């Protein structure tokens, strides 16, 4: 019988391990210098954690999560991203009682049932950071600066950063209303999936 890796996943063989270890080492060095602490969270979580944080009508939740019942009939999901598990850990372990801001970094495998293509796999690896306890925009600037330094240390060339925002609590409702008004006359031209998003998750 011939065995092979499942579609969308691949082995990382010894000749390539050095590259991964180098990237992880650089990330740990830089993130630690900026005051971020490493946190390690489980690969499996309660499905509800991702539904509530990512959104029930998003593509990740509706189409891409690896979700299954365990032997106790609880809905379990292989983590598709790292933010929700870190937030869960922050709350569960009462880390909000520690001096703010609390800054963490993590790395590890994530899982999404996507169409495999070059550079995109169903098991992929992510390095991320999270910060809690302050709304200061200078922390966002610090993270962007830290990311820039990390990518430069990886010797990536011709970097271009584009900063986006979903808006604040005050301006977001007006933006959502304007977006709905703009598309209201174009609903008939949208595909069924976009129509569904227009209604459920504009």
N, C-alpha and C positions, 0 to 999 in steps of 0.2 A: 504494500500500500504506500502510495506517495503522499507525503505530508508537506504542506506549504502554509505560509502565513496567511491569515485572513485578508480579504480585500481591504485596502485602506490602511494597513499597518505594515511596519517593516522592522527588520532587525538593525540595531546599531552595532556594527562589528568592531573588533579591536583596533584596526587601523584608524577608525574615525572617533574612537572614544576620547583621544587626546584633545580634539577640537572642542567637543562638548565640555570636557573638564576645564579647558582653558576659558571658555565663555562663562561657565558657572563660577570659576575662581575670580574672574575680573568683576562679575556682577556682585559677588559677595564682598569683595574688597571696596568697591565704590559705594555700594549701598550702605555698608557698615560705616564708612567714613562720613556719610551724610546722616548718621544717627538712626538708620533703619535696622531693626532686629529681625533675625530669621524666625519664621513660624512655619510649622509643618502641620497640615490638616489632612484628614482622611480623603482617600480617593472616592469613597462612597458616602453619600449623604441622603437624608430624607428628601424625596422628590419635592415636597412642598417648599423647601428652602429655595429651590431654583424657580419654581412657579411664581412665588411671591416676589422674588428679587428681580428676575429677568422680565417677567410679564407673561401671563397665561396665553396671550395671543401672538407672541413672537415666534419667529421661525425656529429659534433654538428649542423652545419648549414644545411647540407643536410637531416639529418634524425631525429634530436632530439629536434629541437626548436618548441615551441608552438607559431605559427605564424598565424595571422588572420587579415582581413581587418576591420577597424573600420567604423563608419557610414559615415565618409568623404572619405572612400575608401583608407585610408592610411594603409600601411602594418605595423602592430604592433606586437611586440614579447615580451612574458614574459621572463625576463632576465634569461639566462642559466648560467651566471657567473657574477662576480662583477667588473672585471677590466674595461671592455669597458664603462659601465655607469660612473665610477669614472673618467676615462680619458675624457669622454664627458663633465662632470661637470667641470673638471679642465680647459678645453679650453673655454667652454661657459661662465664661470664666471670669466675669466681672472685671475685665481689664479696664473698663471706664473709671474704676476707682483709683487707678494709678495716675500719676501726673501726666497732664496733656501737653503737647500732642503725643499720641501713641503711633509709632511708625513701624511698619512691618514689611518684609519682603518674603517671597516664596518662589519656589520653582517645582516643576514636576509635570507628569503627564495629565492631559485633559482628553476628553472623548466627545466627539460629535459625529453623528451619522450623516456625513456629507458625501457628495459625489467626489471620489478621489481624483485628483489631478496634480500636476506638477506643483510641488511646494505645499500641497494641502492634503492632509491625511486624516483618517478617522481617529487615530491616536496621535496627538501632537504634544509638543512640550512648550510650556509657557513660563516665563519669568515675569513676575508682577510685583507691584508695591501697593500698599494701602496705608492711609493715614486717617486717624480719628481724633476728635476733640478740638478741632479748630476750623473756622470757616475762612481763615485768612488766605487771600489769593496768592500771597507770597509763597505759601507751601506748594501751590500748583506750579509756580514758576521754578521752585527748587526741584520739583520732580522732573520737569521738562529739561532743566539744566543737567540733572543727574543722568537722564536718558541720553542726552546729547554726548556727554562724556563717555558713557558706556559704549555707545555705538562707534565713537571715534577710537576708543581703545581696541575695538574689534576691527579697526582699520577699514571701516566702511566709507566709501567715497561718495561725493556729491549728495550729501544729505540735505533734505528739504523738510522742514517742519511746518505742518498746517494745524493750527489750533481751532477747534470747533467747540461749540457750546449749545446745550439744549435750553439755555436760558435759566432765569431764576424763578422762584415761585410766583413772583408778581407779574413778570412779563410773559411767562409761558402760556397762560390761558388765552391772552390776546393773540399770541402767535398761532396757537392751535386753531382759534376761531378764524383767523385770516387764511390759514392753510385749508381748512374745510370749505370756506367760501370760494377759494381759488379753484378747488377741484370739483365743486358742486356741479358746474356746467360741463364737466368733462368725464363724469362718472360712466357714461355710456361707452366711452372710448377705452376704459380701463379693463384689464384682464380680470377674470373672476377672483383671483387671489388678491389683486390690488383693491377690488371692490370690497372684499371682506375686510381688508385692513382699513379702508376708508371708514367703515362702520365701527369696527371693533378696536382698532389701534391706530388712529390717525397720527 
